[in-house]
Every structure is written in C-alpha cells, then in structure tokens.
Amino acid sequence: MSAPRSLPSSSPFAYDDGSADPALAAVLADHAAGRAGVADVLTALTGTRLLVAILPHGREAAPTDEATRAAYDPAASQAAVIGIAAGDGRAAMPVFTSVAALAAWRADARPVPTPAAQAAAGALAEGWQLLVLDPAGPVTVRLGRPAVMALAHGEQWRPAVRDGVVDDEVATAVGSALAGIDALAGCGVAPGERGEVAVEIAVLPGLDRAGLDAVVARVNEALAADATVAERVDSLELRVRPAG
C-alpha cells in the first residue's frame, strides 16, 4: 500500500507564518527613510497579503484606545472588523503587514490574512475611505481614498500632489469646475496643509456674509461634482481671499 499523499490546502495562506512580506518591508523601510513615497508603498502592496483585525468571537470588551473607541460599535457582530477614526474624523480600516505589528497595536485582535486588494474593497464596502497600514509601527502609512480605490480595483494610483506640486490634470479640473462662478475673480491650487489640495479663490468686492457663504457653497458643489477632483483628490481645503 502506498503512503498517503498530502493534499494541497484550500487556503492560499495555509503556510503563512505571519511575518511581513520581505519586499514590502524593504519599501516601507525606504519610505521611513524618505527614499520611497506612498505611491511606491501602494505598488509594493499590490498582490501581497495583509492582515485584517477582527475581535475574537464572543469578545465584548470595548477598545482601550480613544481612536478605536470612536469607531467601535458594541452592537455589531461578535467577530466584527475593527475600524478606527482617522485624524480628520473619517473612518479607516487598520491593516497590518505582520502578526507582530497587529499584536503591538491590539493584543486581543485576531489576524485574518486577506489579499491587499480584497482588504481595500472591504474597507470601501464598509464606508471606510482610508486604510492605515501598521498603525502601531514599525512604519505607519496612511492611504487616502483614491489610493484605496486604486488598490481595490487593481489600478495604478496617480497622486494629486507629487513632489510638492499639484498634478496638472487636477489643477485644470479645478479651474474648469469653477469657471462658471461669476463672483470669482480667479482661483488656483496648491498643496494643502489640512487637506491634500488647497483650492484658493479670489472673490469680488462688495459681498456681504450671506453672499460670501453662497459663493463658497457654489464652489464646494462645483468641486464635488467634478469627476476628476472626486477621483483624484483625497481631501480639499478652501482658502478665500479678496480679489487684488
């Protein structure tokens, strides 16, 4: 009688030892040293395995850190994915390169190995626009909404701001979106301080507060309706100045 054969596992992660992908770890080290950008990290993530954190079955204790508590729903499934609140108030999904990185963040969370694209798609399905990679280190990287969408769909991400300059396509789209607003004397774009891109508008003199509020509302509506701005820009800040 021949020896029994070992059947291949149905799980692609059956032999995963929970360590970080070496190529991804190298890119993250370069990112921490300033030698690689977020776009390089995103490229390295494509096709890799990440760990998504869930609460163990039956676990009901509330999270201990403030950021996690803000996004925790005690009425959710007992094996729910853990979300966190980003610095700007938006909800984010934390994802991890290794079991050690997850344990450093929350020792009571269970790691679920997941393809990076699937993790990104899951975050979007939950209404979470951001991914935060290894929030407790060793290297933390925040991926904004356009980057998460690109990762989920297997597409190349084109940053709206690269090397301190707003991409020409984004700048053109902002100008086109605002061209029909009569009260504006001009507009421009620059890398933002609170948002990814700052839109600077110059308003004509003579507007009272109500008129200015109406102009700002029209600007916000026009930018939100522009497909290029919506797809390419993670967050906007608006700067208003008088013309001249």
Backbone torsions as a table, in degrees:
resi	resn	phi	psi	omega
1	MET	NA	130.2	-177.9
2	SER	-74.9	156.5	179.3
3	ALA	-68.1	145.0	179.7
4	PRO	-65.3	142.1	178.4
5	ARG	-84.8	149.3	173.4
6	SER	-84.8	119.8	-179.9
7	LEU	-81.2	140.3	178.0
8	PRO	-63.8	143.6	179.6
9	SER	-71.7	148.9	178.3
10	SER	-78.3	-11.7	-180.0
11	SER	-97.0	130.8	177.9
12	PRO	-70.3	-9.7	-177.8
13	PHE	-111.7	19.2	-175.0
14	ALA	-60.8	-32.4	-176.8
15	TYR	-107.4	19.5	178.4
16	ASP	-74.5	122.7	-179.4
17	ASP	-90.7	4.7	176.0
18	GLY	84.2	4.7	179.0
19	SER	-87.0	164.8	-179.0
20	ALA	-74.4	147.4	174.1
21	ASP	-60.8	124.9	-175.0
22	PRO	-58.4	-40.6	-179.2
23	ALA	-66.8	-41.2	177.7
24	LEU	-65.0	-42.0	179.6
25	ALA	-60.9	-37.3	179.1
26	ALA	-66.4	-41.2	178.5
27	VAL	-66.3	-39.1	178.1
28	LEU	-64.1	-37.9	176.5
29	ALA	-64.1	-40.4	176.4
30	ASP	-65.4	-37.8	178.3
31	HIS	-62.9	-43.6	179.2
32	ALA	-63.4	-30.1	-179.6
33	ALA	-89.0	0.4	179.0
34	GLY	83.1	12.8	-178.4
35	ARG	-98.6	-5.8	179.9
36	ALA	-142.1	144.0	-179.8
37	GLY	-96.7	-179.3	179.5
38	VAL	-63.7	-34.5	178.0
39	ALA	-61.4	-36.0	177.6
40	ASP	-68.1	-38.6	177.3
41	VAL	-63.0	-43.7	-178.8
42	LEU	-62.8	-41.2	177.4
43	THR	-61.2	-41.1	179.5
44	ALA	-67.9	-28.5	179.7
45	LEU	-72.4	-27.4	-175.7
46	THR	-59.1	122.7	178.0
47	GLY	84.7	-0.6	-179.0
48	THR	-92.4	172.0	174.8
49	ARG	-98.6	132.7	171.0
50	LEU	-115.8	167.6	174.8
51	LEU	-111.5	124.9	174.9
52	VAL	-97.6	139.5	-176.6
53	ALA	-94.1	129.2	172.2
54	ILE	-128.2	157.2	175.0
55	LEU	-77.7	138.8	177.4
56	PRO	-58.6	150.5	-179.3
57	HIS	-57.5	129.9	177.9
58	GLY	86.5	-6.2	-179.4
59	ARG	-78.0	126.9	-176.6
60	GLU	-122.4	-1.7	-177.8
61	ALA	-66.9	137.5	179.0
62	ALA	-70.8	151.5	177.4
63	PRO	-59.8	157.5	-175.7
64	THR	-95.8	-28.6	-177.3
65	ASP	-92.0	150.9	-171.8
66	GLU	-63.6	-40.6	-177.2
67	ALA	-63.6	-41.3	-179.4
68	THR	-71.5	-40.7	-178.7
69	ARG	-58.4	-33.9	-177.6
70	ALA	-63.7	-26.1	-176.9
71	ALA	-109.3	4.1	-174.4
72	TYR	-87.7	134.0	178.8
73	ASP	-115.2	104.2	-176.3
74	PRO	-65.3	-15.6	179.0
75	ALA	-88.6	-2.6	-177.1
76	ALA	-75.4	177.6	-179.8
77	SER	-55.2	147.7	179.9
78	GLN	-67.5	-14.7	176.6
79	ALA	-117.8	38.4	-174.3
80	ALA	-74.3	148.9	172.3
81	VAL	-67.7	139.3	-178.9
82	ILE	-86.6	131.7	174.1
83	GLY	-112.7	160.6	176.8
84	ILE	-129.9	162.9	175.3
85	ALA	-98.0	124.7	177.4
86	ALA	-73.7	171.1	-176.4
87	GLY	-62.2	-26.0	-179.7
88	ASP	-93.4	9.4	176.4
89	GLY	93.1	-11.1	178.6
90	ARG	-77.5	153.5	178.7
91	ALA	-81.1	144.2	-179.1
92	ALA	-136.3	156.0	172.7
93	MET	-102.9	123.2	172.7
94	PRO	-78.5	137.1	175.9
95	VAL	-131.9	157.7	-168.0
96	PHE	-135.2	145.6	178.6
97	THR	-82.7	-22.5	-174.8
98	SER	-152.8	163.5	175.7
99	VAL	-63.2	-37.4	-179.9
100	ALA	-63.6	-40.8	178.9
101	ALA	-65.9	-37.3	177.2
102	LEU	-67.2	-44.7	-178.9
103	ALA	-63.6	-32.6	178.1
104	ALA	-67.5	-26.1	-179.9
105	TRP	-87.3	-51.3	177.5
106	ARG	-149.2	111.8	-175.7
107	ALA	-69.9	-20.6	-176.7
108	ASP	-92.9	2.8	180.0
109	ALA	-88.1	148.6	179.8
110	ARG	-100.5	131.4	178.5
111	PRO	-82.0	133.9	174.6
112	VAL	-118.8	109.5	179.8
113	PRO	-66.1	130.4	-173.1
114	THR	-144.8	135.0	172.9
115	PRO	-56.3	142.5	-175.0
116	ALA	-56.7	-41.1	-179.8
117	ALA	-64.0	-38.5	179.6
118	GLN	-68.9	-37.5	177.1
119	ALA	-62.7	-42.6	179.2
120	ALA	-64.6	-42.9	178.8
121	ALA	-64.3	-37.5	178.3
122	GLY	-65.1	-39.7	178.1
123	ALA	-62.0	-45.4	179.8
124	LEU	-63.7	-38.0	179.4
125	ALA	-64.7	-30.4	178.0
126	GLU	-81.6	-5.4	-176.2
127	GLY	85.4	11.9	178.0
128	TRP	-93.8	118.4	-171.5
129	GLN	-87.9	-10.2	-173.4
130	LEU	-124.8	151.8	166.0
131	LEU	-115.5	137.5	173.6
132	VAL	-117.2	113.8	-177.2
133	LEU	-87.1	123.6	178.9
134	ASP	49.5	67.1	-176.8
135	PRO	-61.4	-21.1	176.3
136	ALA	-102.9	15.4	178.9
137	GLY	88.7	-178.1	13.2
138	PRO	-72.3	-25.5	174.9
139	VAL	-131.5	122.2	-178.8
140	THR	-101.1	131.4	178.5
141	VAL	-132.2	130.4	175.9
142	ARG	-100.7	127.8	177.4
143	LEU	-106.0	120.5	179.7
144	GLY	-75.5	173.3	-174.1
145	ARG	-54.3	-49.0	-179.6
146	PRO	-61.7	-35.9	178.7
147	ALA	-68.4	-40.2	178.5
148	VAL	-64.4	-41.4	178.3
149	MET	-63.2	-41.7	179.3
150	ALA	-63.7	-42.8	179.9
151	LEU	-64.3	-42.0	-179.1
152	ALA	-64.1	-34.6	-175.3
153	HIS	-99.0	3.9	179.9
154	GLY	67.8	30.6	-177.9
155	GLU	-107.7	161.2	176.2
156	GLN	-78.8	133.7	178.7
157	TRP	-88.7	132.3	176.4
158	ARG	-112.4	105.6	-177.8
159	PRO	-60.1	143.4	176.3
160	ALA	-72.4	-27.4	177.8
161	VAL	-127.8	125.2	178.0
162	ARG	-133.2	130.4	179.1
163	ASP	54.4	38.3	175.5
164	GLY	77.6	14.1	-178.6
165	VAL	-129.7	135.5	176.4
166	VAL	-73.6	134.5	-179.9
167	ASP	-58.2	140.9	-176.6
168	ASP	-59.1	-39.8	-179.5
169	GLU	-62.3	-40.3	178.8
170	VAL	-67.3	-44.7	179.8
171	ALA	-61.0	-42.2	178.8
172	THR	-64.9	-40.6	-179.9
173	ALA	-63.9	-40.3	178.0
174	VAL	-62.8	-46.9	179.6
175	GLY	-60.8	-41.0	179.7
176	SER	-67.4	-39.5	-178.8
177	ALA	-65.0	-32.2	-175.3
178	LEU	-98.7	-0.3	-173.9
179	ALA	-63.3	-27.8	-175.5
180	GLY	-91.6	7.9	-179.0
181	ILE	-93.9	108.4	-170.7
182	ASP	-63.5	-31.9	-173.8
183	ALA	-75.4	-4.7	-178.9
184	LEU	-93.5	133.1	174.8
185	ALA	-90.7	-12.7	179.3
186	GLY	170.7	168.5	177.2
187	CYS	-151.7	160.3	178.0
188	GLY	-155.4	172.5	179.3
189	VAL	-131.2	155.0	177.9
190	ALA	-157.8	159.9	172.5
191	PRO	-57.7	137.7	-176.2
192	GLY	-85.8	168.2	174.4
193	GLU	-103.9	-43.4	176.9
194	ARG	-95.9	-31.2	176.7
195	GLY	-116.4	172.1	-179.7
196	GLU	-64.2	-43.9	-178.5
197	VAL	-125.1	134.6	174.3
198	ALA	-101.1	127.7	175.0
199	VAL	-102.6	120.2	-177.6
200	GLU	-105.0	122.9	179.7
201	ILE	-119.2	141.3	174.3
202	ALA	-107.2	122.8	-176.0
203	VAL	-103.2	148.0	179.8
204	LEU	-68.2	150.8	179.7
205	PRO	-68.5	161.2	175.3
206	GLY	96.2	-1.4	179.2
207	LEU	-80.9	132.2	171.5
208	ASP	-84.6	-177.0	-175.4
209	ARG	-61.9	-41.8	179.8
210	ALA	-64.3	-40.0	178.7
211	GLY	-65.7	-40.4	178.4
212	LEU	-64.6	-43.2	178.5
213	ASP	-60.2	-38.7	179.6
214	ALA	-65.8	-40.3	178.7
215	VAL	-64.8	-45.4	179.9
216	VAL	-60.9	-40.3	178.7
217	ALA	-63.2	-41.1	178.6
218	ARG	-65.9	-38.3	177.7
219	VAL	-62.3	-48.0	-179.7
220	ASN	-61.0	-41.3	179.5
221	GLU	-65.0	-42.1	-178.7
222	ALA	-65.2	-40.3	179.7
223	LEU	-69.5	-39.8	179.8
224	ALA	-65.9	-28.9	-177.0
225	ALA	-84.9	-11.2	-177.6
226	ASP	-82.6	125.2	-174.5
227	ALA	-64.5	-40.6	-178.5
228	THR	-65.3	-44.2	178.8
229	VAL	-63.1	-43.4	-178.3
230	ALA	-64.5	-36.8	-176.0
231	GLU	-83.9	-29.7	-170.9
232	ARG	-101.6	-25.7	-171.7
233	VAL	-105.8	126.5	-179.7
234	ASP	-74.5	-44.7	-178.7
235	SER	-153.5	148.4	-177.8
236	LEU	-120.9	148.5	165.9
237	GLU	-124.3	145.8	-176.5
238	LEU	-112.1	128.0	177.8
239	ARG	-115.5	129.0	-176.1
240	VAL	-118.1	133.4	176.6
241	ARG	-142.0	155.7	176.1
242	PRO	-73.0	148.5	178.3
243	ALA	-61.6	139.8	177.6
244	GLY	83.5	NA	NA
